[in-house]
């Protein structure tokens, strides 16, 4: 029993010791990869380089990257005004279009039939007007004859050449002819109203027929095609999206803490992943309303036209935040050992390797975030 207890005790001590050794090894291993600020030197003594340079201290701007999307400055949504089946789509995304160019053709059979009916109604109204005109002419002739007879009988009656009975008969014929002329003229006016109404129906039918062919409102380029032949076009449903201007702009979201640093007319750099050269955008519009969910303001900046830049691309608008000093060294001065980065630094007692931590590249030089203070003489790799 005592022997078993002793064995268990020895095993326990061995396990504890092994765990401590593993922990120490792990700590030393990862500690070797971390680079705290300041000078952290490697333990080897490097050979003197044939070519040297000086670490540079430069004031650089810190930028805030406001993410956004490239959009057309002006775009048009081609929508149907009537409900009809799509018969043909004449363009595809990327096609350039001219003003009044035919884009989409809808089924026009119902509109053709409506226009034919309207035109038949107009013909009937015109025929009725013609007949009413003839009636007016006849009524006017009858009225003129009755008026002349009444005046003649009145003259005869005054000279006692006609009886009172003849005068009353002439007067009655005159009044009847006058009423007939009035009715004929009213019929004529009604015919005019019918023609005007029929012409309005024809105009409406022609407009509806015109809605069956959709044309480009301005010159531009097709961005999206949202329908295919056979689809049903509905009023207000977009069929095509056109970019009616060649100008683009970046619509970026700027956090509320930095919106005071942006002004209309500012020229700010922007980044597009597919563009190798820098792009300068001009702020055109700042929406004076913060999104309550993201706490950002929408900023619209004009982008100069260039090849390879298309609507819908992801972009970043760079907003200056502050300036601070950084240490810069040529890329040739840095060498990598696994995940570690080292430079060769001149010390009073010779050349030594020093661990550094690098950041982004500025003008073909690398930012040293820690390990150098900026007054060091360093060697260039590949020059030994």
BAVO-157075 format. One line per 5 residues: number of its first residue (from 1); their letters; for each residue z negated, x negated, y negated of C-alpha. Coordinates in pm, whole numbers, plus 32768, in hexadecimal, padded with zeros to 4 digits. Each point is the difference from the previous one (the first is absolute). Layout:
# residues N
NUM	A	Z X Y ~ ... .
//
This chain:
# residues 384
1	XXXXX	8000 8000 8000 ~ 7FA7 7EE9 7F0C ~ 8143 7F4B 805B ~ 80D3 8135 7FAC ~ 7F4A 8029 7EB6 .
6	XXXXX	8045 7E95 7FAA ~ 8171 8025 8053 ~ 801D 8138 7F24 ~ 7F55 7F49 7EE4 ~ 80EF 7ED9 801C .
11	XXXXX	8131 80E8 8005 ~ 7F80 80B9 7ED0 ~ 7FD6 7EBA 7F40 ~ 815F 7F8F 8063 ~ 8099 8148 7F8A .
16	XXXXX	7F49 7FEB 7EB3 ~ 8073 7E9A 7FCC ~ 8167 8058 8059 ~ 7FFF 8120 7F09 ~ 7F7D 7F22 7EEB .
21	XXXXX	810B 7EFA 8047 ~ 8114 8109 7FFF ~ 7F81 808D 7EB7 ~ 7FF5 7EA8 7F65 ~ 815F 7FB3 8077 .
26	XXXXX	8085 814B 7F7B ~ 7F58 7FCB 7EAE ~ 8089 7EA1 7FE2 ~ 815B 806F 8068 ~ 801E 8118 7F00 .
31	XXXXX	7F48 7F3F 7EF7 ~ 810F 7EF9 801B ~ 8107 8106 7F9F ~ 7F4D 8090 7ED2 ~ 8033 7F4F 7EB6 .
36	XXXXX	7EE9 803B 7F05 ~ 8045 7FC2 7E8F ~ 7FEB 7E9D 7F86 ~ 8055 7EBA 80AC ~ 7FFB 800D 8178 .
41	XXXXX	807A 7EBA 8095 ~ 8078 7FB4 815C ~ 7F65 7ED8 80B4 ~ 813B 7F34 802F ~ 807E 7EF9 7F14 .
46	XXXXX	816E 803B 7FAD ~ 810A 7EF8 7FD1 ~ 8070 7FCA 7E95 ~ 8133 80D6 7FAD ~ 8138 7F67 7F6A .
51	XXXXX	8025 811B 7F02 ~ 7EED 80B0 7F40 ~ 7FD8 811A 7F07 ~ 7EED 809B 7F31 ~ 7F5E 8150 8048 .
56	XXXXX	8056 80E9 7EE0 ~ 7F1B 80F9 7F53 ~ 80BC 8124 7F67 ~ 7FA2 8149 7F5C ~ 80A0 811B 80C1 .
61	XXXXX	7FFC 8178 7FD9 ~ 7F60 80E0 80FF ~ 80D8 812F 8044 ~ 7FB4 815C 807E ~ 810C 8085 80E8 .
66	XXXXX	8045 816F 7FB7 ~ 80C6 8082 8128 ~ 8116 80F9 7FCA ~ 815B 8076 805C ~ 8156 7FC0 7F69 .
71	XXXXX	809B 8147 7F8F ~ 8135 806A 7F3B ~ 7FC4 802E 7E90 ~ 80C1 8146 800F ~ 805F 80C3 8135 .
76	XXXXX	8095 8156 8041 ~ 7FB3 80F2 8117 ~ 8134 80C2 806E ~ 7F83 8158 8065 ~ 80AA 813F 8073 .
81	XXXXX	7FFB 812F 7F18 ~ 8061 80F6 8110 ~ 7FB6 8030 816F ~ 8127 7F92 80D3 ~ 805C 7F24 8124 .
86	XXXXX	805E 7E97 7FBC ~ 816B 7FCD 8060 ~ 8034 7E93 7F9D ~ 7F48 7EDC 7F5E ~ 80F7 7F19 7F53 .
91	XXXXX	7F1B 7ED2 7FC1 ~ 7F05 7F21 80B2 ~ 7ED5 7F34 7F87 ~ 8072 7ED2 7F3B ~ 814B 809A 7F90 .
96	XXXXX	804F 7FE6 7E8C ~ 8061 814B 7F5F ~ 80AA 805F 7EBB ~ 7FAD 8122 7F1C ~ 807F 8150 8086 .
101	XXXXX	8052 7F65 8152 ~ 7FEC 80F9 8120 ~ 7EC8 7FC1 80D2 ~ 7FB3 812E 80DC ~ 80CE 812D 806B .
106	XXXXX	7F52 8146 8063 ~ 808D 812C 80BB ~ 80AF 80C9 7EEE ~ 8089 8126 80C8 ~ 7EFC 80F9 7F87 .
111	XXXXX	8034 7F8D 7E99 ~ 817B 801D 8021 ~ 7FD5 8163 8080 ~ 7F14 8056 7EE5 ~ 80F5 7F76 7F01 .
116	XXXXX	811F 80C6 8097 ~ 7F32 8140 7FEB ~ 7FA3 7FB3 7E98 ~ 816A 7FC8 7FA3 ~ 8066 8149 80A6 .
121	XXXXX	7EF1 80AE 7F37 ~ 808A 7F63 7EC5 ~ 815D 8079 8054 ~ 7F7C 8161 8034 ~ 7F48 7FF3 7EB4 .
126	XXXXX	813A 7F87 7F50 ~ 80CB 811A 809F ~ 7EFA 80FC 7F90 ~ 8011 7F6F 7EA2 ~ 8178 8020 7FFE .
131	XXXXX	7FE4 816B 8069 ~ 7EF5 803A 7EF9 ~ 80E8 7F67 7EFE ~ 8110 80F3 8060 ~ 7F08 811E 7FE3 .
136	XXXXX	7F9A 7F8B 7EA7 ~ 816B 7FF1 7F94 ~ 8041 815F 807D ~ 7EC1 8085 7F61 ~ 8056 7F55 7EB8 .
141	XXXXX	815B 80A0 8001 ~ 7F6B 8156 804F ~ 7F00 7FD6 7EED ~ 8109 7F9C 7F04 ~ 80D0 8134 8059 .
146	XXXXX	7ED5 80E9 7FF0 ~ 7F92 7F6A 7EB4 ~ 815A 802E 7F6C ~ 8012 816B 807D ~ 7EA8 804E 7F70 .
151	XXXXX	805A 7F72 7EAC ~ 8149 80C1 7FFB ~ 7F5C 814B 8064 ~ 7EF2 7FC5 7EFC ~ 810C 7FDC 7EF4 .
156	XXXXX	80AE 813B 8079 ~ 7EB6 80BE 8006 ~ 7FB3 7F9C 7E9A ~ 8156 8086 7F95 ~ 7FC6 8138 80D7 .
161	XXXXX	811E 7F9E 80E5 ~ 7F1E 7FED 8132 ~ 7EF5 80E1 8087 ~ 7E91 7FAA 802F ~ 8033 8019 8177 .
166	XXXXX	810F 7EF0 7FF4 ~ 7F1B 7F24 7F2F ~ 7EE4 8020 80FA ~ 80E8 7FB0 8123 ~ 8081 7EC7 7F50 .
171	XXXXX	7E9E 7F97 7FA5 ~ 7F8C 802E 816D ~ 8127 7F30 8082 ~ 7FAF 7EF1 7F03 ~ 7E91 7FEE 806C .
176	XXXXX	805F 7FF5 8171 ~ 80F9 7EE5 7FC1 ~ 7EF7 7F44 7F3B ~ 7F07 8023 8120 ~ 810B 7F94 80F8 .
181	XXXXX	8046 7EC6 7F35 ~ 7E8D 7FB0 7FF0 ~ 7FDF 8024 817C ~ 8134 7F25 8033 ~ 7F71 7EF2 7F1D .
186	XXXXX	7EB1 800E 80B6 ~ 80BB 7FD7 8147 ~ 80B2 7ED7 7F6A ~ 7EB3 7F65 7F99 ~ 7F78 803D 815D .
191	XXXXX	8130 7F4F 8092 ~ 7FBE 7ED5 7F1E ~ 7E99 7FF2 807D ~ 8076 8014 8168 ~ 80F3 7EE2 7FC6 .
196	XXXXX	7EF1 7F2A 7F5F ~ 7F19 8048 8125 ~ 8113 7FB1 80FA ~ 804E 7EBB 7F4A ~ 7E90 7FA0 8012 .
201	XXXXX	8002 803E 8177 ~ 8136 7F24 801D ~ 7F58 7EEA 7F38 ~ 7ECA 8012 80DC ~ 80D6 7FF4 8138 .
206	XXXXX	80BE 7ED3 7F77 ~ 7EB8 7F4E 7FB2 ~ 7F7D 804A 815C ~ 8143 7F79 8092 ~ 7FD7 7EC9 7F2B .
211	XXXXX	7EA8 7FCA 809C ~ 80AF 7FCF 814E ~ 8080 7EAD 7F8B ~ 7EFB 7F0A 7F84 ~ 8072 7EE5 7F1D .
216	XXXXX	7F5C 7EC9 7F70 ~ 7F62 8044 7EAB ~ 801F 7E91 7F9A ~ 808E 7EBD 8089 ~ 7F13 7F4B 80E9 .
221	XXXXX	7FB6 7FAE 8169 ~ 7F91 80D2 812A ~ 7E9C 7FAB 8068 ~ 7FB6 8107 8109 ~ 80C5 80FF 80C8 .
226	XXXXX	7F17 8119 806A ~ 80F4 80F0 80AD ~ 8116 7FFA 80FE ~ 8122 80F1 803B ~ 7F7A 813A 80A5 .
231	XXXXX	7EB0 7FFB 7F4E ~ 7F98 8129 7F2E ~ 7FED 7FB8 7E8B ~ 7EF2 80C2 7F48 ~ 7FC7 8023 7E89 .
236	XXXXX	7F1F 7EE5 7F8A ~ 802D 7F34 8140 ~ 8077 7E9C 7FB0 ~ 8143 7F9E 80AD ~ 803A 7EA6 7F69 .
241	XXXXX	7F3F 7F0D 7F26 ~ 80CF 7F3A 7F06 ~ 7FA6 7ED3 7F32 ~ 80AE 805B 7EBD ~ 7FAE 7EBA 7F4F .
246	XXXXX	8020 7E9A 8078 ~ 7EAD 7FA6 7F6B ~ 7ECF 7FE3 80DC ~ 7E8F 7FEC 7FB5 ~ 7EC1 7FAC 80B9 .
251	XXXXX	7EFA 8111 800D ~ 7EB8 7F4A 8041 ~ 7E96 8072 8012 ~ 7F11 7F3B 7F23 ~ 7E89 801F 8034 .
256	XXXXX	7F42 809E 7EE2 ~ 7F3F 7EC1 7FB0 ~ 8142 7F4C 7F9D ~ 80C9 8113 7F59 ~ 7F93 7F81 7EA7 .
261	XXXXX	80BB 7EBB 8047 ~ 814E 80B5 801F ~ 80C5 8075 7ED0 ~ 8152 80A9 7FDC ~ 80FE 7EEE 7FBA .
266	XXXXX	7F44 7EF1 80BF ~ 80DA 7F1C 80D2 ~ 7F50 7FBC 814A ~ 806F 7F44 8137 ~ 803A 80C2 813E .
271	XXXXX	8034 7FA1 8169 ~ 80F9 808F 80F9 ~ 7FF3 7F72 815D ~ 8179 7FE7 8022 ~ 8033 7F55 7EAF .
276	XXXXX	7FD9 7E86 7FF2 ~ 800F 7FDF 7E86 ~ 7EF8 808F 7F15 ~ 803D 8152 7F5F ~ 7F81 8065 7EA8 .
281	XXXXX	7FB5 8172 7FD4 ~ 7FCE 80B4 7EB5 ~ 7EF3 810D 7FEE ~ 80A3 8145 7F8E ~ 7F00 810B 8047 .
286	XXXXX	7E8E 801F 8052 ~ 7F91 8151 8088 ~ 7EBB 8050 7F45 ~ 7F56 8092 812F ~ 7F35 7F54 810F .
291	XXXXX	8024 8070 8167 ~ 7EA3 8081 805A ~ 8022 7F85 8166 ~ 8087 7E9F 7FCC ~ 7F7D 7FCB 7E9B .
296	XXXXX	814E 7F70 7F98 ~ 80FC 803E 7EEA ~ 8176 801C 803D ~ 80C4 7EF9 7F3C ~ 817D 8009 7FF2 .
301	XXXXX	80B1 7EB7 7FB3 ~ 8178 7FD1 7FD6 ~ 809F 7F0D 80F4 ~ 8145 7F44 7FB2 ~ 811F 8047 80EA .
306	XXXXX	8043 7EF7 8105 ~ 80A1 7FED 8159 ~ 7F25 805C 8125 ~ 7F15 80DC 7F37 ~ 7FFA 8169 8077 .
311	XXXXX	7F30 8139 7FC2 ~ 7EDE 802B 80EF ~ 7FAD 7E8D 801C ~ 7E97 7F8B 7FF7 ~ 7FA3 7F38 7ECD .
316	XXXXX	7ED8 7F6E 7F44 ~ 7FC9 8000 7E89 ~ 7F31 7ED0 7F9B ~ 7EFC 8039 7EF1 ~ 7F49 7ED6 7F67 .
321	XXXXX	7E87 800C 8032 ~ 7F79 7EAF 7F89 ~ 8048 7E8A 7FEF ~ 7F40 7EF9 80C5 ~ 8031 7E8F 805C .
326	XXXXX	8085 7F9E 8157 ~ 8043 7EB4 80AA ~ 8169 7FC9 806B ~ 808B 7EF8 80EC ~ 8160 7FCD 808C .
331	XXXXX	8040 8099 8151 ~ 8055 7EA4 8084 ~ 7E99 7F94 7FC3 ~ 7F77 80F7 8100 ~ 7FFC 7FCA 8175 .
336	XXXXX	7F84 80F1 8108 ~ 7F2E 7FB5 8132 ~ 7FEC 8143 80C5 ~ 7F77 80FB 7F09 ~ 7F70 7EF4 7F1E .
341	XXXXX	80A7 7F7F 7EC3 ~ 7FC8 7E9E 7F81 ~ 806C 7F1F 7EE4 ~ 7FDD 7E86 7FD9 ~ 7F24 7FB2 7ED4 .
346	XXXXX	7FC0 7EB2 7F5B ~ 7E8C 7FA8 8001 ~ 7F4F 7ECE 7F70 ~ 7FE8 7F6F 815E ~ 8164 8055 806B .
351	XXXXX	80D4 8127 806D ~ 7F5D 811D 80BA ~ 8070 814C 808E ~ 7F61 8133 7F64 ~ 7FF7 8166 807B .
356	XXXXX	808A 8101 7F0B ~ 8043 8172 7FF5 ~ 814B 806F 7F68 ~ 807F 813D 7F61 ~ 8150 8074 7F7D .
361	XXXXX	8120 7F2B 7F80 ~ 804F 7FDF 7E8C ~ 813E 7F4B 7F92 ~ 8024 7F3C 8147 ~ 7E92 7F98 7FF5 .
366	XXXXX	7EE2 8082 80D3 ~ 7EBC 8088 7F6F ~ 7ECE 7F49 808C ~ 7EE6 80FA 800A ~ 7EF5 7F07 806E .
371	XXXXX	7FE5 7E91 8058 ~ 808F 7F6A 7EBE ~ 7F8B 8004 7E97 ~ 814A 7F9B 7F5F ~ 7FBE 7E95 7F9E .
376	XXXXX	8058 7F63 814E ~ 811A 7F19 805B ~ 809D 8079 8142 ~ 8106 7F7B 80ED ~ 8144 80AB 8058 .
381	XXXX	8050 8043 8169 ~ 8136 7F5B 808E ~ 7FEC 7EDF 7F0A ~ 7F32 7F13 80D0 .
//
